[in-house]
């Protein structure tokens, strides 16, 4: 990869166009990749048993806890810096290699047997030993993507990710059909990580020799260290439910809850992070213009919530046919859990959107306060909720996430520069229309389908409810928030945005 002055990028006249192109390639291909991945995943879910996913959830908690130490913050530090010397890239590469080799060794020799003893499942140790191979691929995929993100060039990585998604899906389906059971969930991700690392290195021509002399790298280390610490608290916040429940639930109940949680968090955890990856370098380029920064953040909230709210409230309203269609009858127990958890996910999505903007303006010490709060709030709620089973944990999300969002807004508002009324106005077009849509779909399901159609084929049931919901939501948005709808259409059509000015930030009213 070229290590010349291209690393120094400023918000020039075509900056908005490059951000829009980055969003198109990063999120657009991510959606396509997820469609392919989920098509195969749903087939695999029907082949495997809930107990397989319960075992996998136990190892996933361990992987997630350790993965936050993989040094991604060092790569983020390269994105955040306004000027970047080639030696810092080599030093970050060296840091990543050392850190991930250590993580693989620790998981292989210490963590695997300890986790098996905690969960009282010997197979967990065997699975974790194989999964330690994932860490060794990390340096070779994180750095190339970070350098492309810095320049807002997402086309090549997007194509790579899409290609690897197809490859991983083929591996997963092949292993499942061959009767590999839970090992399908182990080896398919390993193959995907290594394929992505190898292809990404080749496509981006990241021919960099790592440096293990870290003199002068304090800025990279300190920023990365703070992000690492922040990520560590976030892991406690997001994984403590599985960690706590894994010791008390049986494999079947654990699998049902874990799959329901995964399904409800799909948009927030799979589609929003790619947008945040684009937002981070974009916000970083605007860090010296707080008016434009605040305007851009509020606009991002408005557009993303316009999509998030109907997806999740619609999921809650159609939970039973949704589960029967996507997962099959052996997963029916997940429907009530999804109905409850889906109502909390718009709050989670909004909370996630705050993370990149605080990091981008060089305030990771402010950003870290939110995951610290989450690492306190979430485990306390899960401890009280776990005696009530999977439904108790599901209701816990409706209690914990509003508390965490309140703290996040309080923590971020003074630094980003937005007003509470601006944030509320950005959220309300999507949320208000989605609530009315959810009530309309529920009423239609109970009164019309329940009384006149009785039990119908789940895919048809879901299609009818989805059509009713889409019609109601689009109609409400068009008549009451037309300017917001037109704004979404302009983004989808990739039209050049109007110049961002302080005045625009003040007069935007959608």
Secondary structure, DSSP 4 states (H G I P E B T S, - for coil): ---SGGG-----TTHHHHHHHHHHHHHHHHHHHHHHHHHHHHHHHHHS-HHHHHHHHHHHHHHHHHHTTS-HHHHHHHHH-SS--HHHHHHHHHHHHHHHHHHHHHIIIIIHHHHHHHHT-HHHHHHHHHHTHHHHHHHHHHHHHHHHHHTT--HHHHHHHHHHHHHHHHHHHHHHHTT-GGGHHHHHHHHHHHHHHHHHHHHHT---------TT-HHHHHHHHHHHHHHHHHHHHHHHHHHHHTTTS-HHHHHHHHHHHHHHTHIIIIIHHHHHHHHHHHHHHTTT-HHHHHHHHHHHHHHHHHHHHHHHHHHHHTHHHHHHHHT-GGGTTHHHHHHHHHHHHHHHHHHHTHHHHHHHTT-HHHHHHHHHHHHHHHHHHHHHHGGGHHHHHHHHHHHHHHHHHHHHHHHHHHHH---HHHHHHHHHHHHHHHHHHHHHHHHHIIIIIIIII-S--HHHHHHHHHHHHHHHHHHHHHHHSHHHHHHHHHHHTTPPPPPP-HHHHHH---
